[in-house]
Amino acid sequence: MSQSFVYQAQPARVIFGRGTSARLPDEADRLGLRRLLVLSTPQQTALATQVQQLLGERAAGAFAGATMHTPIEVTERALAVVKELGIDGVVSVGGGSTTGLGKAIALRTDLPQIVLPTTYAGSEMTPLLGETRDGVKTTQRSPKVLPEVVVYDVDLTLSLPLQMSALSAFNAIAHAVEALYAPDGNPIVSLMAEEGVRAIVDALPRMMREPGDATARADVLYGAWLCACCLGSVTMGLHHKLCHTLGGLFDLPHAQTHAIVLPHALAYNAPEIPVALTHLRRAFKTEDPVQALLQLERECGIPLALRDIGMPRDGVARAIEQAMANPYGNPRRIEAGALGQLLERAWAGEGV
Ligand code: NAD
């Protein structure tokens, strides 16, 4: 254990279980909300309608325009609806894209948010908001964007397609892995990180065998929640910065990029993170968590090469250039040569 640390807890009310969406009206009443706007992507309007029905007269309307990377234009359209309908709170039903829209509205209006996550991305537990203006994504940290209530309903994750589920779970694991070697890490966050990875790694094979296995789904969601707490608490390193760079440069899909880069980023840092590796050995129940992670990804049948998700061949050089131009904290120094090898392997889908 580190003998000296700072631990800053994020305020959160979390309701977890199966069928917990039914608690939504009580939660709205608890917050005194009577004119809620239900947010979703265009793909999840059926679920948003169910949530509106559940809220009854507390739902004043719905906005189904949430999309990846929280474009400012979408937020502005949603804000117009907020104003027009006299909204007093938002209910975000969906993955990180929908949660991002709710946070963007809260940042500008201070409206309370209730979030029903349906992926494992974890935005609901963080004070972070990434927004895109004219194609440029910037991330900020503000306590104003933290949701008031998060209702994890395992049943809402059952419809997440299997491959997306696996990708999203690896996205969650990435938060915990980087928390274990964060410069501002602490023993509480490490407990959450190890337990989060353990829960996901243990449940993923069961979920892959039987996507409707609610117990496995509950375990993955529980692990994802813990991993999300890690993301919200400490500073991320090479892996997250690299994914951010790649996503911004080549418009790569979020969860896929995380899943592909993670084993490579972990292998890069491995020589400098003995304590983190001890946690990960326990979580993966193996001596070599890097290979175990890659093996688990193979078993889940997800893409393992950046070239397969749209990164161009000449992208490696551009990514190195951008990553080197913005230095950031990481346990192992960022060296152009080694970073190039990492990206070449991740691009081609080679092992680590
Ligand atoms: P997403 O929210 O974009 O969802 C992907 C697609 O899956 C969408 O079409 C969505 O409607 C659909 N979907 C989601 N849940 C479903 C379900 N249960 N059943 C069927 N379809 C479902 O993807 P994501 O990976 O959750 O979020 C990615 C976004 O979140 C990125 O923009 C990323 O930057 C952001 N993010 C932010 C933070 C943060 O702390 N600010 C953390 C993680 C992710």
Residues whose N, C-alpha, C, O or C-beta is under 5 A from the ligand:
A	BS01	NAD	T41 Q43 Q44 M68 H69 G94 G95 G96 S97 T98 T118 T119 A121 G122 S123 T126 L128 L129 G130 L156 T157 S159 L160 P161 H254 A255
